[in-house]
Every structure is written in C-alpha cells, then in structure tokens.
C-alpha cells in the first residue's frame, strides 16, 4: 500500500515493549520525521517478564531487561522524555500536554501506556507490595532478602511466578486465591489443577476460596483467620491505563477501543499493547491481551499502520511462563469450560494440553516440549478428531 499523508511528527506515550517496538518499526520503514517517546518512568523502555522471573531471582542482570541503551535512541534520532507524564490530550489541536505544562504537537500519536496493578478496597492494602515496574521488582527483591514468609494475594500468572521465585529463594510462601483454584478461569479445572499440584509438590501452600479482609503488620487477616507473613504481595490482575484517552473523548471500553489496524476513534491516534482493546481478525472479536508477545507484535504493527502501510491484528494470543519445573508456551484463546485433552507424559511433566469446543481447537499449550508451538498454532481454529491429537513428538 502506498503511504498517504506521511506524518512529520510522531509522539509515543508509554515506556514498554509496545512503545519501543513501534519506534523500531517506524525507523525500519524509513520514517524520517520527528519521533518523541514520553515515559512516566525514569527508565528507557524495558521488558517485564524478567521482573517476576530471572531478575527477581537475581539470575539476570538489570541491563538484560532493556532492549536498547541510550546510545541506540540517539543513533535512531529518538527524543526520550523520561520521567515525564502526559496529563492531557487535545485531539482537536493534535497536542499532548506534559506534567511540566509543555505541549508536544503530533501528526500521529501512539498511546502505549500499558496497565496498572488492580487493587482491593480493604484496610491496610497500602502495606502490600505490587509488581509492575522494574523499581517494584527491586523493592520486592530487597524485601524477600529480609523476610522469611511471603503471602501472595491472588493466584494468577504473576502471583504464581513470584511464588515460585520466592520459594526457590528460600522463603515460605502461601498463595491466597479467592476462587476455587488458581488460574481456573483461564485454563479450566484440569490444567489449572495440574499447575496447582506442581506448586504444592514444591512446597508452596495454596489456599482457595479465601476472602481477604485486611492487610496488617505481620500478615493478612481473612474471613477464616490470620495468615502470618513478613511480606505481602498483591497480585489480583491489572487494569488498562486508559485515563488519558478517556478524558480526551476517545472510545474506551475495557481498554482503548481500536480496530484491527490499532486505530482509535480519532484517525490520528493509535493504541497498542496492554492498554488496547483491539479487534482481532483471527478470532473475530475485540481482545485486550497483557502479554510480552502481543506488546511486541502490536508495537511493530502500529509502526506500520501509523504510516498508512498494510497490516492487521490477525494473530492468536501467545504467552509463556516458568514456574519450578513447569515451563510452557500457550497459543490461542480457550474458555474455562472447553474440553481439555492432555497428550504425553503428564506425570513426568512433558505434555501438550489441547482445548476444544465443538471439535474445534481453541488453544494449545506445550509443557517442557519444545519447537512445537508453531505446529500448535497451525491447528488452532481447525476442527479435529480428539483421537488424532498427540504431543507432537
């Protein structure tokens, strides 16, 4: 597609992977105009997976989390506005206002502000740590070095990853999950119970159906009594940081609403990453996905579509995790009540989990079996006989 109305000035608000990959994509497409990245944090864009895994565990250096150093941004003529927040978006004027009062004009704007940790409206919640930024990870790491027992409120991916990392660092860990099982609303009962069993086998205590009432010095008060802890982590999910867009009058519904080209209700404004509720053409529905792979892909896509080039949000969601000896890749989007079929050595921890709905594969997950995820991706969305499904080895 031929470029139309090539912008002379692009502003990107946000400092995560969607932002940095949009920068890469723009320069890869030989965009030569002004390019400014505004980030509330004082750090250049970095990856978040190490924050609950290798960096938190002390195995990975801090620098490894940053895709590029300051020299790369200089070499690519990118103006970094670090430690500055965008406080107002004036669509009619095509202007972003910073907390300093300075205004930045744009021809195209990418909002990649990510998500913020969800909180609970209970007494003492300010005593609990959260994990979203690299500074959060450093605070958590320092607190883990001093504490002996960690209580994790929430049994989602971040909560379980931190639980595994903390236990391997020598802490006693208890996970407090409000639902009937950790990850049950994501993976369904069969696979979720298997993940919970891995944590239990390794010494992590998991309590389900827990109603947390208060965080106090020395632990967490629940409806069933006190849970002792030196350190409390709140990990009950995240909410899209969409306030800037909503205040400006953009369509917001569980995230900034964008089409398959990541374009908002304003044709000059795009959104990508955790904050974007985007139309996915592969699934025929809008999705807001909070994973590493999606941030990278959507950042690259936004770099193209802001220039008027072809491209669309046409891939299946993907994510990965490492918890104890449970390392997996997942692709697709299943519902909790989809039929789960496990193939391989489940007891030995090497298998592929398949989810099916009306005979159609909705998702697949390879556990400790590698180089098969592309083949899983090929089967997602196709109708199969469950008897024909294997562990792909």
C-alpha positions as CSV (number, residue, x, y, z in Angstrom):
1,X,0.0,0.0,0.0
2,X,1.3,3.4,-0.9
3,X,1.8,5.8,2.0
4,X,-0.8,8.5,2.4
5,X,-0.2,11.8,4.3
6,X,3.1,10.7,5.8
7,X,3.4,12.3,9.3
8,X,6.2,14.7,10.0
9,X,5.9,14.3,13.8
10,X,5.0,11.2,15.8
11,X,4.7,11.1,19.6
12,X,4.6,7.8,21.5
13,X,3.2,7.9,25.1
14,X,4.4,4.9,27.1
15,X,7.6,3.1,28.0
16,X,7.0,-0.6,27.5
17,X,7.7,-3.1,24.7
18,X,4.8,-1.8,22.5
19,X,6.4,1.6,22.5
20,X,10.0,0.5,21.8
21,X,8.9,-1.9,19.0
22,X,6.8,0.9,17.4
23,X,10.0,3.0,17.4
24,X,11.9,0.2,15.8
25,X,9.2,-0.4,13.2
26,X,8.9,3.2,12.3
27,X,12.6,3.5,11.6
28,X,12.7,0.2,9.8
29,X,10.1,1.6,7.5
30,X,12.5,4.6,6.9
31,X,10.2,7.1,8.6
32,X,12.5,10.1,8.8
33,X,10.3,12.6,10.7
34,X,10.4,13.7,14.4
35,X,9.9,10.8,16.8
36,X,9.4,11.5,20.6
37,X,8.8,8.9,23.3
38,X,7.2,10.1,26.5
39,X,7.6,7.8,29.5
40,X,6.4,8.4,33.1
41,X,9.1,6.2,34.5
42,X,12.7,7.5,34.6
43,X,13.9,4.5,32.6
44,X,14.0,3.7,28.9
45,X,11.6,1.0,27.8
46,X,12.3,-2.4,29.2
47,X,10.9,-6.0,29.2
48,X,8.6,-7.0,32.1
49,X,8.8,-10.9,32.1
50,X,12.2,-10.8,34.0
51,X,10.6,-8.8,36.8
52,X,8.9,-11.9,38.2
53,X,11.4,-14.4,37.0
54,X,15.1,-14.1,36.3
55,X,15.7,-10.5,37.5
56,X,13.7,-11.0,40.7
57,X,15.6,-14.2,41.3
58,X,18.9,-12.5,40.9
59,X,19.9,-14.6,37.9
60,X,19.6,-11.9,35.3
61,X,21.4,-8.5,35.2
62,X,19.3,-5.4,35.2
63,X,20.7,-4.3,31.8
64,X,19.4,-7.5,30.2
65,X,15.8,-6.2,30.6
66,X,16.5,-3.2,28.4
67,X,16.3,-3.9,24.6
68,X,18.3,-0.8,23.8
69,X,20.7,1.6,25.6
70,X,20.6,5.4,25.4
71,X,23.0,5.3,22.5
72,X,20.6,3.4,20.3
73,X,17.9,6.0,20.8
74,X,20.4,8.7,19.9
75,X,21.6,6.8,16.8
76,X,18.0,6.5,15.7
77,X,17.2,10.1,16.3
78,X,14.6,9.4,19.0
79,X,13.9,12.1,21.6
80,X,13.4,10.4,25.0
81,X,11.3,12.3,27.5
82,X,11.8,10.1,30.6
83,X,10.3,10.8,34.0
84,X,7.6,12.9,32.4
85,X,3.9,12.2,32.3
86,X,1.3,13.0,29.6
87,X,-1.5,14.7,31.5
88,X,-3.8,16.0,28.8
89,X,-4.6,15.0,25.2
90,X,-6.2,17.7,23.0
91,X,-7.5,15.9,19.9
92,X,-8.7,19.0,18.0
93,X,-5.2,20.6,18.4
94,X,-3.3,17.3,18.0
95,X,-1.3,18.2,21.1
96,X,-0.1,16.2,24.1
97,X,0.4,18.2,27.3
98,X,3.1,17.1,29.8
99,X,3.0,17.5,33.5
100,X,5.5,20.3,33.1
101,X,3.0,22.2,31.1
102,X,4.9,21.8,27.9
103,X,2.8,20.8,24.8
104,X,4.0,18.4,22.1
105,X,2.4,18.6,18.7
106,X,1.9,15.4,16.6
107,X,0.6,14.2,13.3
108,X,0.3,10.7,14.7
109,X,0.1,9.7,18.3
110,X,0.5,6.2,19.8
111,X,-0.9,5.6,23.2
112,X,1.0,2.6,24.8
113,X,0.5,3.4,28.4
114,X,0.1,-0.3,29.5
115,X,-1.8,-1.3,32.6
116,X,-1.7,-0.7,36.3
117,X,-2.0,-3.2,39.2
118,X,-5.5,-3.7,40.3
119,X,-6.1,-3.0,44.0
120,X,-8.5,-4.1,46.7
121,X,-10.7,-1.8,48.7
122,X,-9.7,-3.2,52.1
123,X,-8.0,-1.7,55.2
124,X,-4.2,-1.8,55.1
125,X,-3.8,-2.6,51.4
126,X,-1.1,0.1,51.1
127,X,1.1,-2.3,53.2
128,X,1.2,-4.8,50.4
129,X,3.7,-4.6,47.5
130,X,2.7,-4.8,43.9
131,X,4.8,-5.8,40.9
132,X,4.6,-3.9,37.6
133,X,7.7,-1.8,37.2
134,X,11.4,-2.6,37.5
135,X,11.5,-0.4,40.6
136,X,8.7,-2.6,42.1
137,X,10.8,-5.7,41.3
138,X,13.8,-4.2,43.1
139,X,11.7,-3.4,46.2
140,X,10.3,-6.9,46.2
141,X,13.7,-8.4,45.8
142,X,15.1,-6.4,48.7
143,X,12.1,-7.3,50.9
144,X,12.4,-11.0,50.0
145,X,16.0,-10.9,51.2
146,X,14.8,-9.8,54.6
147,X,11.6,-11.7,55.1
148,X,11.0,-15.4,55.7
149,X,7.4,-15.9,54.8
150,X,5.5,-14.4,51.8
151,X,1.7,-14.2,51.4
152,X,0.6,-13.7,47.8
153,X,-2.9,-12.3,47.4
154,X,-4.1,-13.7,44.0
155,X,-3.4,-16.9,42.1
156,X,-2.9,-15.6,38.6
157,X,0.3,-15.8,36.4
158,X,2.2,-13.0,38.2
159,X,1.3,-14.3,41.7
160,X,2.3,-17.8,40.9
161,X,5.5,-16.8,39.2
162,X,6.6,-14.7,42.2
163,X,5.5,-17.6,44.5
164,X,7.8,-20.0,42.6
165,X,10.7,-17.5,42.6
166,X,10.4,-16.6,46.3
167,X,10.2,-20.2,47.3
168,X,13.3,-21.1,45.3
169,X,15.0,-18.2,47.1
170,X,14.3,-19.8,50.4
171,X,11.0,-18.2,51.5
172,X,7.9,-19.9,52.9
173,X,5.1,-19.0,50.5
174,X,1.3,-19.1,50.8
175,X,-1.0,-18.1,47.9
176,X,-4.4,-16.8,48.8
177,X,-6.8,-17.3,46.0
178,X,-10.4,-16.0,46.1
179,X,-11.7,-18.6,43.5
180,X,-11.9,-22.3,43.6
181,X,-8.4,-22.8,42.1
182,X,-5.6,-20.7,40.8
183,X,-5.9,-20.0,37.0
184,X,-9.2,-21.8,36.9
185,X,-10.9,-19.0,35.0
186,X,-8.1,-19.1,32.4
187,X,-7.1,-22.7,32.0
188,X,-10.1,-24.7,33.2
189,X,-10.1,-27.2,36.0
190,X,-8.0,-30.0,34.5
191,X,-4.9,-28.0,33.6
192,X,-5.3,-25.5,36.4
193,X,-5.3,-28.3,39.0
194,X,-2.1,-29.7,37.4
195,X,-0.3,-26.3,37.8
196,X,-1.5,-26.0,41.4
197,X,-0.2,-29.5,42.1
198,X,3.2,-28.5,40.9
199,X,3.3,-25.7,43.4
200,X,2.1,-27.9,46.2
201,X,4.7,-30.6,45.3
202,X,7.4,-27.9,45.6
203,X,6.2,-26.7,49.0
204,X,4.0,-23.7,48.1
205,X,0.9,-23.6,50.2
206,X,-2.2,-22.7,48.2
207,X,-5.5,-21.7,49.9
208,X,-8.6,-21.3,47.8
209,X,-11.9,-19.6,48.4
210,X,-10.1,-17.0,50.6
211,X,-11.8,-13.8,51.5
212,X,-9.1,-11.3,52.3
213,X,-10.4,-8.6,54.8
214,X,-7.3,-6.7,55.9
215,X,-3.5,-6.4,55.4
216,X,-1.9,-5.9,58.8
217,X,1.6,-5.8,60.2
218,X,2.6,-9.4,60.3
219,X,0.3,-10.8,57.6
220,X,-3.2,-10.9,56.2
221,X,-6.5,-11.1,58.0
222,X,-9.0,-13.3,56.2
223,X,-12.6,-14.3,56.9
224,X,-11.2,-17.6,58.2
225,X,-8.5,-16.1,60.4
226,X,-5.0,-14.7,60.4
227,X,-2.4,-15.7,57.8
228,X,1.1,-14.9,59.1
229,X,3.6,-13.3,56.7
230,X,6.6,-11.0,56.8
231,X,5.8,-9.7,53.3
232,X,2.6,-9.4,51.3
233,X,2.3,-9.2,47.5
234,X,-1.0,-8.1,45.9
235,X,-1.4,-9.7,42.5
236,X,-5.0,-9.6,41.5
237,X,-4.6,-8.5,38.0
238,X,-4.2,-5.2,36.1
239,X,-6.4,-2.5,34.7
240,X,-5.7,-0.6,31.4
241,X,-4.1,2.8,32.0
242,X,-6.6,4.5,29.7
243,X,-7.4,7.6,31.7
244,X,-5.6,9.9,29.2
245,X,-7.6,8.6,26.3
246,X,-10.9,8.5,28.1
247,X,-10.6,12.1,29.3
248,X,-9.8,13.2,25.7
249,X,-13.0,11.6,24.5
250,X,-11.6,8.5,22.7
251,X,-13.8,5.4,22.8
252,X,-12.8,3.4,25.9
253,X,-14.4,0.1,26.9
254,X,-12.2,-2.3,28.9
255,X,-9.2,-0.5,27.3
256,X,-8.8,1.9,24.4
257,X,-11.0,0.6,21.6
258,X,-9.1,0.2,18.4
259,X,-9.7,-1.5,15.1
260,X,-7.5,-4.3,13.5
261,X,-5.1,-1.5,12.4
262,X,-4.9,-0.3,16.1
263,X,-6.5,3.0,15.1
264,X,-8.8,4.6,17.7
265,X,-12.0,6.6,17.2
266,X,-9.7,9.5,16.2
267,X,-7.9,8.7,12.9
268,X,-4.6,10.4,14.1
269,X,-4.4,8.4,17.3
270,X,-3.4,4.7,17.7
271,X,-3.1,2.5,20.7
272,X,-1.1,-0.7,21.3
273,X,-0.1,-3.2,24.0
274,X,-1.8,-3.8,27.3
275,X,-4.0,-0.7,27.1
276,X,-5.5,-1.6,23.7
277,X,-8.8,-3.4,23.3
278,X,-8.3,-4.3,19.7
279,X,-10.3,-6.1,17.0
280,X,-8.6,-9.5,16.3
281,X,-9.5,-10.7,12.8
282,X,-8.3,-14.3,13.6
283,X,-10.9,-14.6,16.3
284,X,-13.5,-12.1,15.1
285,X,-13.7,-10.2,18.4
286,X,-12.0,-7.5,20.4
287,X,-9.3,-8.6,22.8
288,X,-7.1,-6.9,25.4
289,X,-4.1,-9.0,25.9
290,X,-1.4,-8.4,28.6
291,X,1.5,-10.4,27.3
292,X,5.0,-9.9,26.1
293,X,4.4,-11.3,22.6
294,X,1.3,-9.2,22.0
295,X,3.1,-6.0,23.0
296,X,5.9,-6.7,20.6
297,X,3.7,-7.6,17.7
298,X,1.3,-4.7,18.2
299,X,4.1,-2.2,18.5
300,X,5.5,-3.4,15.2
301,X,2.1,-3.2,13.6
302,X,1.4,0.3,14.9
303,X,4.7,1.4,13.4
304,X,3.4,0.3,10.0
305,X,-0.2,1.4,10.3
306,X,0.6,4.9,11.5
307,X,2.5,5.3,8.2
308,X,-0.5,4.1,6.2
309,X,1.0,0.7,5.4
310,X,-0.8,-2.6,5.3
311,X,-1.2,-4.8,8.3
312,X,-3.7,-6.0,10.8
313,X,-4.1,-7.7,14.2
314,X,-4.5,-11.2,12.8
315,X,-2.5,-13.5,15.2
316,X,-3.5,-15.8,18.0
317,X,-2.6,-14.7,21.6
318,X,0.6,-16.3,22.9
319,X,2.3,-16.4,26.2
320,X,4.9,-18.3,28.2
321,X,5.8,-19.0,31.9
322,X,8.4,-20.7,34.0
323,X,7.4,-21.9,37.4
324,X,9.6,-24.6,39.1
325,X,10.0,-27.3,36.5
326,X,6.8,-26.2,34.7
327,X,7.9,-24.3,31.6
328,X,5.3,-23.8,28.9
329,X,4.2,-21.9,25.8
330,X,0.5,-21.3,25.1
331,X,-1.2,-20.1,21.9
332,X,-4.9,-19.5,21.3
333,X,-7.8,-18.5,23.5
334,X,-9.8,-21.1,25.3
335,X,-12.7,-20.8,27.6
336,X,-12.7,-22.4,31.1
337,X,-15.4,-24.9,30.0
338,X,-13.7,-26.0,26.8
339,X,-12.8,-29.7,26.7
340,X,-9.2,-30.2,27.8
341,X,-7.2,-33.1,26.2
342,X,-3.7,-33.9,27.6
343,X,-1.3,-35.9,25.5
344,X,2.2,-37.1,26.5
345,X,3.8,-37.8,29.9
346,X,1.7,-35.7,32.2
347,X,3.1,-37.2,35.4
348,X,6.6,-36.6,34.0
349,X,5.8,-33.0,33.2
350,X,6.2,-33.3,29.4
351,X,2.9,-33.0,27.6
352,X,0.7,-30.9,25.3
353,X,-2.6,-29.7,26.5
354,X,-5.3,-29.1,23.9
355,X,-8.6,-27.3,24.4
356,X,-11.6,-28.0,22.1
357,X,-15.0,-26.5,21.6
358,X,-17.4,-28.4,19.4
359,X,-14.5,-30.2,17.9
360,X,-12.5,-27.1,17.1
361,X,-9.1,-26.5,18.7
362,X,-9.3,-23.2,20.7
363,X,-5.8,-23.3,22.2
364,X,-2.8,-25.5,22.8
365,X,0.0,-25.5,25.4
366,X,3.3,-27.3,25.2
367,X,4.8,-28.1,28.6
368,X,8.5,-28.9,28.6
369,X,8.3,-30.0,24.9
370,X,10.0,-27.5,22.6
371,X,9.9,-26.5,19.0
372,X,6.3,-27.5,18.6
373,X,4.5,-24.2,19.2
374,X,4.3,-23.3,15.5
375,X,2.6,-26.6,14.8
376,X,0.2,-26.0,17.6
377,X,-0.6,-22.5,16.1
378,X,-1.4,-24.2,12.8
379,X,-4.0,-26.4,14.4
380,X,-5.7,-23.7,16.5
381,X,-9.0,-22.8,14.8
382,X,-9.3,-26.1,12.9
383,X,-11.7,-28.9,13.5
384,X,-10.0,-32.2,14.6
385,X,-10.8,-35.6,15.9
386,X,-9.5,-35.6,19.5
387,X,-8.1,-39.1,18.9
388,X,-5.7,-37.6,16.4
389,X,-4.2,-35.1,18.8
390,X,-0.7,-36.0,20.1
391,X,2.1,-34.4,22.0
392,X,3.7,-33.7,18.6
393,X,6.9,-35.6,19.3
